């Protein structure tokens, strides 16, 4: 990653944060909780640009402009809302599980090949 890319990314992040800060308080709170949730769950796409997070801000800006409460936009189960957004996304947990499965399968194959 070049310095120019890092500077561009930092500018994009600052603009993103400014958009979040412009949201009503309830939207800001729920956005921050969603962000924490995604950082814990770890969808791979979260680190590839800001598409997912920007999309949520877009949705929240639209909801706020229509005068809706944040839970009217997300539903009362915010975690389920998040899970639905990433249901078809690969997470870092998925990648880790696959690597463990591969390592176990290779070890088992070596053991069974030695027995033959």
C-alpha atoms as one frame of an Amber mdcrd trajectory, in Angstrom:
protein
   0.000   0.000   0.000   1.464   3.322  -1.037   1.471   6.479   1.020  -1.038
   7.986  -1.396  -3.408   5.066  -0.753  -3.017   5.517   2.990  -3.738   9.239
   2.750  -6.758   8.596   0.536  -8.043   5.963   2.965  -7.618   8.309   5.903
  -9.525  11.081   4.098 -12.328   8.654   3.229 -12.516   7.471   6.834 -12.683
  11.056   8.152 -15.486  11.865   5.710 -17.278   8.703   6.805 -16.955   9.624
  10.492 -18.278  13.116   9.728 -21.352  11.564   8.100 -21.926   9.413  11.181
 -21.574  12.434  13.490 -24.197  14.280  11.427 -26.780  11.566  12.173 -29.286
  11.928  15.034 -28.026  10.634  18.399 -30.028   7.386  18.329 -28.695   6.574
  14.872 -25.124   7.336  15.992 -25.462   5.026  18.979 -26.833   2.136  16.925
 -24.220   2.684  14.195 -21.413   2.461  16.775 -22.896  -0.749  18.191 -23.158
  -2.213  14.676 -19.566  -1.233  14.003 -18.419  -2.960  17.213 -20.422  -6.041
  16.296 -18.844  -6.232  12.849 -15.360  -5.760  14.267 -15.980  -8.700  16.611
 -17.670 -10.956  14.060 -15.172 -10.000  11.388 -16.739  -9.983   7.932 -13.840
  -9.950   5.469 -15.497  -7.269   3.334 -15.358  -4.831   6.222 -11.654  -4.290
   5.601 -12.084  -4.007   1.826 -12.979  -0.365   1.432 -15.902   0.948   3.407
 -18.759  -0.429   1.339 -20.678  -2.144   4.124 -20.303   0.637   6.673 -21.023
   3.338   4.091 -24.108   1.454   3.007 -25.363   1.463   6.590 -24.758   5.216
   6.857 -26.651   5.686   3.568 -29.557   3.685   4.977 -29.467   5.618   8.243
 -29.331   8.997   6.494 -32.359   8.027   4.440 -34.255   6.818   7.511 -33.435
   9.967   9.447 -34.499  12.152   6.502 -37.860  10.358   6.482 -38.238  11.007
  10.212 -38.043   7.336  11.164 -36.574   6.126  14.426 -33.452   4.027  14.059
 -35.199   0.833  15.203 -37.815   1.356  12.502 -34.920   1.053  10.047 -33.038
  -1.850  11.642 -35.814  -3.626  13.504 -35.685  -4.218  17.255 -33.081  -6.999
  16.969 -30.041  -5.081  15.748 -27.777  -8.157  15.915 -30.171 -10.026  13.607
 -30.099  -7.004  11.274 -26.293  -7.231  11.218 -26.307 -10.985  10.693 -28.705
 -10.580   7.791 -26.380  -8.026   6.170 -23.426 -10.411   6.274 -25.212 -13.757
   5.928 -23.548 -14.508   2.580 -20.213 -12.941   3.532 -17.114 -14.809   4.519
 -15.838 -13.949   7.977 -12.393 -14.279   9.479 -13.888 -16.929  11.753 -14.889
 -18.920   8.641 -11.365 -18.663   7.258  -9.884 -19.761  10.592 -12.277 -22.720
  10.834 -11.360 -23.791   7.305  -7.652 -23.654   8.122  -8.186 -25.784  11.226
 -10.257 -28.298   9.254  -7.560 -28.468   6.575  -4.812 -29.002   9.157  -6.781
 -31.752  10.935  -7.674 -33.481   7.682  -4.040 -33.434   6.527  -2.890 -34.879
   9.853  -5.511 -37.604   9.776  -4.617 -38.447   6.175  -0.928 -38.796   7.131
  -1.831 -41.119  10.004  -4.119 -43.276   7.897  -1.577 -43.408   5.050   1.093
 -44.632   7.477  -1.214 -47.412   8.699  -1.645 -48.748   5.156
